[in-house]
Amino acid sequence: MLTTAQHCLENLEAPSLLIVDCRFALDQPDKGRQDYLRGHIPGAIYADLNKDLSAPVIPGVTGRHPLPDVDSWRATLEKWGITPATHVIAYDDAGCAYAARLWWMLKWIGHENVSVLDGGWSAWIGAGYPVSDDIPEPEGSQYPFTANEKMVISAKELLEQINAPDLVVIDARGEQRYRGEVEPIDPVAGHIPGAYCHPFTNNLNAGGQFKPAETLREGLQSSLPDDFDAQQRIVCYCGSGVTACNNILAATLAGLPMPVLYAGSWSDWITDSNRPVAVDNE
């Protein structure tokens, strides 16, 4: 699930390898692409969160980064030349916030050979490894697949199950946004009632790398109720279904069953004013 900059360097020429640069900035949507054009890991292609890893937003209906439908996602992967044999390595410069979204989206369609570069762009640059501004032109591919709909939950399903004793909901946003004290992006502040806050940044060390598995497990469990059972179903969400994937990756690294993603997340939840909203630590 994770790979190192050194391992990535040693395999740059592997014909089955595809490196994907996922750098992005929510407040500057074109910044990641411009950074990519200035320099990236040699051979890497660029994945745009808004254009490649999300469907178009429908105001008042969807969240900010809805999942693409299966046909659109297939077209993107085939454009990139991905086949079931391709080893995909994703990286970004934001604590794997965006790379984890690509990791999850590939897992969603059953693609097993996908890794996240631990430490991302900083780890690569910090090691003094080569940088290129060449833009690859991948050959197209054919990739038949079906999505695993058990990996996602809709707002309707979540609302129906919100009080189920075997369900635990985790919010990946920062504590102030969770409590509704601030909301810099979405029009309504607060969180889904009953959810527990585990900011995705808690999964990372000071260098932006994932903490060891046991530390991740302890950290996740400390954010959950004392009677949490590892066999309970976990649903992860965030603002728009992106950093929640970091928590899903962390839980998987920690040896917990892979959580389900509420892909629409908070920005989708609040499109219906009839859905309940909690503030503080409710």
C-alpha positions in Angstrom: 0.0 0.0 0.0 2.9 2.3 0.7 6.2 2.6 -1.2 9.3 4.6 -0.6 11.1 7.1 -2.8 14.1 4.8 -3.1 11.9 1.9 -4.3 10.2 4.2 -6.8 13.6 5.4 -8.1 14.8 1.8 -8.5 11.8 0.9 -10.6 11.5 4.0 -12.8 12.2 2.0 -15.9 9.9 -0.9 -15.1 7.5 -1.2 -18.1 4.5 -2.0 -15.9 5.0 1.1 -13.7 2.9 4.2 -14.0 3.5 7.1 -11.6 0.7 9.5 -11.1 1.2 13.1 -9.8 -1.8 14.0 -7.7 -0.7 17.4 -6.5 -3.6 19.8 -6.0 -4.7 22.8 -4.0 -8.4 23.4 -3.2 -8.0 27.2 -3.1 -5.9 27.2 -6.3 -7.3 24.5 -8.6 -4.7 24.9 -11.3 -1.7 25.1 -9.0 -1.1 21.3 -8.9 -0.9 21.1 -12.7 1.4 24.1 -12.9 3.7 22.5 -10.3 3.6 19.3 -12.3 4.6 21.2 -15.5 7.5 22.8 -13.7 8.9 19.5 -12.6 7.7 16.0 -11.5 9.0 12.5 -11.0 10.3 11.3 -14.3 7.7 9.5 -16.3 4.8 10.7 -14.1 1.5 11.7 -15.6 -0.8 14.2 -13.9 -4.2 13.5 -12.3 -6.4 16.5 -11.7 -8.7 16.1 -8.7 -11.5 18.2 -10.2 -11.2 16.9 -13.8 -9.9 13.3 -13.5 -10.8 12.1 -10.0 -14.2 13.7 -9.7 -17.4 14.0 -11.7 -18.8 17.5 -12.5 -20.4 19.2 -9.5 -24.2 19.7 -9.7 -24.9 22.7 -7.3 -27.3 21.8 -4.6 -27.3 18.2 -5.5 -23.8 16.8 -5.2 -20.9 17.4 -2.9 -17.8 19.2 -4.1 -16.0 16.1 -5.5 -18.5 13.5 -6.5 -17.1 10.2 -7.7 -17.1 9.8 -11.5 -19.4 7.1 -12.9 -17.8 3.8 -13.9 -17.8 4.5 -17.6 -16.1 7.9 -17.1 -13.5 6.4 -14.8 -12.8 3.6 -17.2 -12.3 6.1 -20.0 -9.8 8.0 -17.8 -7.8 4.8 -16.8 -7.7 3.7 -20.5 -6.5 7.1 -21.5 -3.7 6.7 -19.0 -2.9 3.3 -20.4 -3.7 1.4 -17.2 -4.3 -2.3 -17.3 -4.8 -4.9 -14.5 -1.1 -5.5 -14.7 0.0 -1.9 -14.2 1.6 -1.0 -10.9 0.4 2.5 -10.1 2.3 4.7 -7.7 0.4 7.9 -6.6 2.0 10.9 -4.9 1.2 14.5 -3.9 2.6 17.2 -1.7 -0.3 17.3 0.9 0.2 14.4 3.2 -1.2 11.9 0.8 -4.6 13.7 0.9 -5.0 13.5 -2.9 -2.9 10.4 -3.6 -5.0 8.4 -1.2 -8.1 9.4 -3.3 -6.5 7.8 -6.4 -5.4 4.8 -4.3 -9.0 4.3 -3.1 -10.6 4.8 -6.5 -8.3 2.1 -8.0 -9.2 -0.2 -5.1 -12.9 0.6 -5.8 -12.6 -1.1 -9.2 -10.6 -4.0 -8.0 -7.1 -2.8 -9.1 -4.8 -4.3 -6.4 -1.4 -3.2 -7.6 -1.5 0.4 -6.4 0.8 2.2 -3.9 1.1 5.6 -2.3 4.5 7.2 -2.2 5.1 7.7 1.5 6.1 11.2 2.2 5.2 12.2 -1.4 6.9 14.9 -3.4 8.9 16.1 -0.3 10.4 12.6 0.2 11.4 12.5 -3.5 12.9 16.0 -3.5 14.5 15.6 -0.1 16.4 12.5 -1.3 17.8 14.5 -4.2 16.3 12.3 -6.8 15.9 13.4 -10.5 13.1 15.7 -11.6 11.7 16.0 -15.2 9.5 18.4 -17.1 8.9 16.0 -19.9 5.2 15.2 -20.5 4.6 11.5 -21.2 2.1 10.4 -23.8 0.7 7.1 -22.6 -0.6 4.6 -25.1 -4.3 3.8 -24.6 -5.5 0.5 -23.1 -8.5 -1.6 -22.6 -9.6 -2.2 -19.0 -12.8 -4.0 -18.3 -13.9 -3.7 -14.6 -16.9 -3.3 -12.4 -16.9 -1.1 -9.3 -17.4 -2.6 -5.8 -20.5 -0.7 -4.6 -20.0 -2.2 -1.1 -17.1 0.2 -0.6 -19.4 3.2 -0.7 -22.4 4.4 1.2 -24.9 7.0 0.1 -26.4 9.8 2.2 -29.8 8.0 2.3 -28.2 4.7 3.4 -26.1 6.5 6.1 -29.1 8.4 7.4 -31.1 5.2 7.7 -28.3 3.4 9.5 -26.9 6.3 11.6 -28.0 4.9 14.9 -27.1 1.3 14.2 -25.0 -0.1 17.0 -22.5 -1.8 14.7 -21.8 1.4 12.8 -19.0 4.0 13.6 -18.7 7.2 11.5 -15.3 9.0 11.3 -14.8 12.6 10.2 -11.4 13.4 8.7 -11.7 17.2 8.9 -10.0 19.3 11.6 -11.5 19.5 15.0 -12.7 23.1 14.6 -14.6 22.3 11.5 -16.0 19.2 13.1 -17.3 21.2 16.0 -18.7 23.8 13.7 -16.5 26.6 15.1 -15.2 27.5 11.7 -16.2 26.5 8.1 -14.0 28.0 5.5 -15.3 26.1 2.5 -18.9 24.8 2.9 -22.0 26.9 3.6 -23.1 25.0 6.7 -20.8 24.2 9.7 -20.9 21.1 11.9 -20.8 17.4 11.4 -22.9 14.3 10.9 -24.6 13.4 14.3 -22.8 10.7 16.1 -19.6 11.0 14.1 -16.2 10.9 15.8 -13.4 13.3 14.7 -10.1 11.9 13.6 -8.3 14.5 11.5 -6.3 12.8 8.7 -3.2 14.7 9.7 -3.1 12.6 12.9 -2.0 9.7 10.7 1.2 11.5 9.7 4.5 12.2 11.3 6.3 15.6 11.1 7.8 14.6 7.8 4.5 13.9 6.2 4.9 10.1 6.3 2.5 7.6 7.7 3.1 6.6 11.3 3.9 2.9 12.0 0.9 0.5 11.9 0.6 0.1 15.6 0.7 3.8 16.2 -1.9 4.3 13.6 -4.1 1.8 15.2 -3.7 3.4 18.6 -4.4 6.8 17.2 -7.6 5.7 15.4 -8.8 3.9 18.5 -8.2 6.9 20.7 -10.5 8.9 18.5 -13.3 6.3 18.8 -15.5 5.3 21.7 -14.0 3.1 24.5 -16.2 0.2 23.5 -15.1 0.3 19.9 -14.9 -3.2 18.4 -12.6 -3.7 15.4 -15.3 -5.7 13.7 -17.7 -2.8 13.7 -18.4 -1.2 10.4 -16.5 2.1 9.9 -17.7 4.8 7.6 -15.3 7.6 6.7 -16.2 11.0 5.4 -14.6 14.5 5.3 -15.5 17.7 3.4 -15.9 16.2 0.0 -14.7 12.6 0.0 -11.0 13.2 -0.5 -9.1 13.3 2.9 -11.5 10.6 4.1 -9.5 8.3 1.8 -6.4 9.0 3.9 -8.2 7.7 7.0 -9.3 4.6 5.0 -5.7 4.0 4.0 -4.5 4.5 7.6 -7.1 2.1 9.0 -6.1 -0.5 6.4 -2.4 0.0 7.2 -3.3 -0.4 10.9 -4.8 -3.8 10.2 -8.5 -2.8 10.6 -11.1 -3.9 8.1 -11.3 -1.5 5.2 -13.8 1.3 6.1 -16.6 2.3 3.7 -16.4 5.7 2.1 -19.3 8.2 2.2 -18.0 9.8 -1.0 -20.3 12.8 -1.0 -19.2 13.6 2.5 -20.2 16.8 4.4 -20.6 19.0 1.3 -23.2 16.4 0.0 -24.8 15.9 3.4 -25.8 19.5 3.7 -27.4 19.7 0.3 -30.6 18.5 2.0 -31.7 20.7 4.9 -33.7 17.9 6.3 -30.6 15.9 7.2 -29.6 16.5 10.8 -26.5 18.5 11.7 -24.5 18.4 15.0 -22.1 20.9 16.5 -19.6 21.0 19.3 -18.8 17.4 20.4 -22.3 16.0 20.0 
